[in-house]
C-alpha cells in the first residue's frame, strides 16, 4: 500500500477548517474539531461535539506539514486527550465542566476498586441535564499521573496493605503528578465565561483559579460507594484533601 506524501487539496481544505493552533509556550497545541459524536448515555442517544488535541514541540500554521508527519510518528503508541462539549458551551451564561483523569480499569472495565467509571458517566449526565458543558478526558493522568503499568504495581501494593498515596510514594512517585495546563489552554479557547467545576478535588479548583479562570461554583461528585472502594475513597479525603459532602461520603460502616 502506498503511503500518501502529497495530499489532495480538497482533503487539506476540509481538515484545515477543523484544526486550531493554540500557543503553549513550548511549541503548540493542535485542537481538532468539532466533530459530531452521538453517545449512548443510559440507552438514550445524546449528540456531543468532540474535540481532540495534540501537544507538539513544533509550532506552525502550515497544518499540511503537521498532517504529513502523523503517519510516521506512530501516535497509536501514545494517549491523546479530548473533550466532549454539549449545548452552547461558548456563549451560555452557565456551564458545567469536568476535568476527568483517564482510568483504564474504571472507565473501560467498570472496576469497583475506584469511583472513576461512575464519575465519568455521572458527569456526562449532569452536563446534559444542565444543558451546557464540557467533559475533558485527560489521557496522561492514569493513576494520578504515574501511567498504567505503574498503576498495576501500585495495585499490588494496595492488595498488601498500602493505601493509594503510600503505594505511589513507595514506587518513587509523588502522591499526585497530574498537570492541567494543556486542558486549561483548550478550555480558554472554547469558553471565556464563568464555569462550574464538577469535582471533589480542591487541587483542580486551585489549578483553574491560578490560571485566571472564573470558577463560580463547584458540584460535588460522590457515589457508587461499596466495600471495594470505601478505603480508597476515605484515603482521598483523609490524605489527598478531597472535599467531603456535609453528610459524609463514606460513613456507611
ABEGO torsion letter per residue (X at the ends): XBBBABBBAAAAAAAAAABBBBBAGBEBBBBBOBBBBBBBBGGBBBBBBBBBBBBBABBBABAAAAAAAAAAAGAAABBBBBBBBBEBAAABABBBBBBBBBBAAAAAAGBAABAAAAAAAAAAAAAAAAGBEBBBBBAAABGGGAEAAAAAAAAAAAAAGBBAAAAAAAAGBBABABBAAAAAAAAAAABABBBBBBBABAAAAAAAAAAGBBBABBBBBBEGBBAAAAAAAAAAAAAAGBBBBAAEAAAAX
